[in-house]
Amino acid sequence: MTATRRLSWNYALDRAVEWALELGVPLVIFEPLRAGYRWASDRHHQSIIDGMADSAHRLAHSSVTYYPYVESQPGDGRGLLSSLSQRAGCVITDQSPVFFQSRLLEAGKRAVNCRLEAVDSVGLLPLAAPGRTFSAAYHFRRYLQKELPDHLGSMPDSGPLSTKPLKGLEGLPEALVDRWPMARFEENAQGRSVLVGLDAIPIDRSVSAVASIGGETEARKRFCAFVDGGLSRYVDDRNHPDLSGTSGLSSALHYGHISVHEVFHSLTEAEGWTQSRITPPNDGRRQGWWSMSNSTEAFIDQLVTWRELGHGYCHYEEDYQSYESLPPWALETLEHHSTDRRPWLYSHEEFEAAATHDEIWNAAQRQLVEEGTLHNYLRMLWGKKILEWSAHPREALDTMIELNNRYALDGRDPNSWSGIMWVMGRFDRGWPERPVFGKVRSMTSDSTRRKVKLTDYLSRWGEQVKLL
Ligand SMILES: Cc1cc2nc3c(=O)[nH]c(=O)nc-3n(C[C@H](O)[C@H](O)[C@H](O)COP(=O)(O)OP(=O)(O)OC[C@H]3O[C@@H](n4cnc5c(N)ncnc54)[C@H](O)[C@@H]3O)c2cc1C
């Protein structure tokens, strides 16, 4: 498990169970965590470790062997997969379209001598289905309305390990676990599981762990709380930072601790929904096609349309991170306006330290640094202002990528590039031309202040909060 880090609603796990039963062999779930990935920090590590401790706890008395492994030094894990798979009947891994997972898959192919399968549990629509990318959410929504119903009939197993008679393994080879010891966890004073030896791993210590706990159990709790609480008001509350009207699931989705399939299934159960309620035409409209409540439809539009639009893009476009990957109209207009006088000009360091003249922007940056989250509406403004106040759009892109992926719990995700590139025109259309932005959509703090409720937000994240 490298992307879909959960024990349920996971096609890769279903496939592994299927093979274990077919071959009559034990199932070993191997969950590694490297030390040398970009933006590795206490924050990202702890979220994944939370999930590992959760899985270890849940599998403690199971016939399945769970092998969590955390590299002590970059490169320490080299050779592990090859040794571990020496006696394996086959190896199943999970597919993810972004970051280092695709490189891991290539390395996996070289390391493993037996059959290796990569299984996609990323979204409701299989990544391979469309065979192409989409330039806007509207086009993708139209496509989904035509094609998605065919993929809703089967869902991953909600409890693949609880019902199947899996054979147990007496133990992993001693030489293997001597060389690559299984991760061990202990409780800290706050009752949170921490990795024994975490302090010695050379990762970014300045980005500290946050209160929000990772792992499948916590993710499910968060989702249930949202269904019982904010979901019914989502359509009205989601844009207001004061109202905490969104699910807060993005980091759980990012780490693979919760599945879109599970979320979608629960929503349809709660609505008593069946496919017979779908209301044609398949014209890409945002409301009314599902025939669910307005709030559930609005939520599914983010969870499925927007999320899978970006995941698909990263799957098909290797170059998804580069400035040059922007749509030609956006590149042209940004370049044309790149020499416009900026109303304010800040360096990466000034942005990072929340040292701009703008109260709302600084508050958003403080929340990002301190809490590892950023409300979606303010995140759009945050990005638009980095674009406006940087010397060149390229520099703005670098700043957004660095700050988002370093500090956001949900960073380093296909959605990260969707959001950041949306700021610069991807998945959007041209707007009336303005200085600096050109035809790329602009946003202002003044209109944000007028449109959204953020009094409490500003008193929480205002100037009094000192960064790091
Ligand atoms: C500059 C910028 C950077 C962003 N970086 C990230 C990032 O690193 N990781 C990330 O997950 N999202 C990112 N987003 C998208 C969005 O801000 C977050 O997904 C959302 O705020 C997460 O909060 P939530 O889980 O409460 O969302 P909810 O409103 O509850 O939505 C449910 C889920 O739908 C998906 N979703 C919601 N909005 C979007 C969107 N605009 N695009 C794609 N998927 C969406 C997410 O998976 C989210 O968890 C970024 C947006 C911008 C403008």
The ligand as an SDF file (V2000), in Angstrom:
LIG
                    3D

 53 58  0  0  0  0  0  0  0  0999 V2000
   -4.5600   27.1370   -4.8990 C   0  0  0  0  0  0  0  0  0  0  0  0
   -5.3030   25.8800   -4.5490 C   0  0  0  0  0  0  0  0  0  0  0  0
   -4.6110   24.7820   -4.0590 C   0  0  0  0  0  0  0  0  0  0  0  0
   -5.2840   23.6030   -3.7440 C   0  0  0  0  0  0  0  0  0  0  0  0
   -4.5590   22.5560   -3.2670 N   0  0  0  0  0  0  0  0  0  0  0  0
   -5.1930   21.4080   -2.9350 C   0  0  0  0  0  0  0  0  0  0  0  0
   -4.4490   20.3110   -2.4210 C   0  0  0  0  0  0  0  0  0  0  0  0
   -3.2360   20.3870   -2.2580 O   0  0  0  0  0  0  0  0  0  0  0  0
   -5.1200   19.1700   -2.1110 N   0  0  0  0  0  0  0  0  0  0  0  0
   -6.4770   19.0730   -2.2510 C   0  0  0  0  0  0  0  0  0  0  0  0
   -7.0390   18.0160   -1.9430 O   0  0  0  0  0  0  0  0  0  0  0  0
   -7.1940   20.0990   -2.7480 N   0  0  0  0  0  0  0  0  0  0  0  0
   -6.6070   21.2640   -3.0810 C   0  0  0  0  0  0  0  0  0  0  0  0
   -7.3400   22.3100   -3.5580 N   0  0  0  0  0  0  0  0  0  0  0  0
   -8.7890   22.1340   -3.7690 C   0  0  0  0  0  0  0  0  0  0  0  0
   -9.6700   22.4660   -2.5500 C   0  0  0  0  0  0  0  0  0  0  0  0
   -9.2450   23.6640   -1.9760 O   0  0  0  0  0  0  0  0  0  0  0  0
   -9.6580   21.3770   -1.4840 C   0  0  0  0  0  0  0  0  0  0  0  0
   -9.8590   20.1060   -2.0700 O   0  0  0  0  0  0  0  0  0  0  0  0
  -10.7540   21.5850   -0.4410 C   0  0  0  0  0  0  0  0  0  0  0  0
  -10.6580   22.8560    0.1190 O   0  0  0  0  0  0  0  0  0  0  0  0
  -10.6140   20.5370    0.6360 C   0  0  0  0  0  0  0  0  0  0  0  0
  -11.4910   20.7860    1.7050 O   0  0  0  0  0  0  0  0  0  0  0  0
  -12.6460   19.7620    2.0450 P   0  0  0  0  0  0  0  0  0  0  0  0
  -12.1380   18.3690    2.0670 O   0  0  0  0  0  0  0  0  0  0  0  0
  -13.3240   20.2660    3.2680 O   0  0  0  0  0  0  0  0  0  0  0  0
  -13.5570   19.9420    0.7510 O   0  0  0  0  0  0  0  0  0  0  0  0
  -15.0900   19.6260    0.4860 P   0  0  0  0  0  0  0  0  0  0  0  0
  -15.7160   20.8830    0.0110 O   0  0  0  0  0  0  0  0  0  0  0  0
  -15.7200   18.9190    1.6150 O   0  0  0  0  0  0  0  0  0  0  0  0
  -15.0200   18.6900   -0.8040 O   0  0  0  0  0  0  0  0  0  0  0  0
  -14.9480   17.2620   -0.7390 C   0  0  0  0  0  0  0  0  0  0  0  0
  -13.7760   16.7910   -1.5470 C   0  0  0  0  0  0  0  0  0  0  0  0
  -13.9170   17.1850   -2.9010 O   0  0  0  0  0  0  0  0  0  0  0  0
  -12.6390   17.4630   -3.4690 C   0  0  0  0  0  0  0  0  0  0  0  0
  -12.5780   18.8790   -3.8570 N   0  0  0  0  0  0  0  0  0  0  0  0
  -13.1810   19.9300   -3.2610 C   0  0  0  0  0  0  0  0  0  0  0  0
  -12.8950   21.0740   -3.9240 N   0  0  0  0  0  0  0  0  0  0  0  0
  -12.0810   20.7180   -4.9430 C   0  0  0  0  0  0  0  0  0  0  0  0
  -11.4340   21.4410   -5.9870 C   0  0  0  0  0  0  0  0  0  0  0  0
  -11.5890   22.7650   -6.1290 N   0  0  0  0  0  0  0  0  0  0  0  0
  -10.6640   20.7670   -6.8560 N   0  0  0  0  0  0  0  0  0  0  0  0
  -10.5110   19.4280   -6.7590 C   0  0  0  0  0  0  0  0  0  0  0  0
  -11.1040   18.6860   -5.7940 N   0  0  0  0  0  0  0  0  0  0  0  0
  -11.8710   19.3240   -4.9030 C   0  0  0  0  0  0  0  0  0  0  0  0
  -11.6150   17.2140   -2.3690 C   0  0  0  0  0  0  0  0  0  0  0  0
  -11.1200   15.9030   -2.5070 O   0  0  0  0  0  0  0  0  0  0  0  0
  -12.4460   17.3790   -1.1150 C   0  0  0  0  0  0  0  0  0  0  0  0
  -11.9210   16.7110   -0.0050 O   0  0  0  0  0  0  0  0  0  0  0  0
   -6.6870   23.5140   -3.9070 C   0  0  0  0  0  0  0  0  0  0  0  0
   -7.3870   24.6180   -4.4000 C   0  0  0  0  0  0  0  0  0  0  0  0
   -6.7100   25.7900   -4.7150 C   0  0  0  0  0  0  0  0  0  0  0  0
   -7.4880   26.9520   -5.2430 C   0  0  0  0  0  0  0  0  0  0  0  0
  1  2  1  0
  2  3  1  0
  2 52  2  0
  3  4  2  0
  4  5  1  0
  4 50  1  0
  5  6  2  0
  6  7  1  0
  6 13  1  0
  7  8  2  0
  7  9  1  0
  9 10  1  0
 10 11  2  0
 10 12  1  0
 12 13  2  0
 13 14  1  0
 14 15  1  0
 14 50  1  0
 15 16  1  0
 16 17  1  0
 16 18  1  0
 18 19  1  0
 18 20  1  0
 20 21  1  0
 20 22  1  0
 22 23  1  0
 23 24  1  0
 24 25  2  0
 24 26  1  0
 24 27  1  0
 27 28  1  0
 28 29  2  0
 28 30  1  0
 28 31  1  0
 31 32  1  0
 32 33  1  0
 33 34  1  0
 33 48  1  0
 34 35  1  0
 35 36  1  0
 35 46  1  0
 36 37  1  0
 36 45  1  0
 37 38  2  0
 38 39  1  0
 39 40  1  0
 39 45  2  0
 40 41  1  0
 40 42  2  0
 42 43  1  0
 43 44  2  0
 44 45  1  0
 46 47  1  0
 46 48  1  0
 48 49  1  0
 50 51  2  0
 51 52  1  0
 52 53  1  0
M  END
$$$$
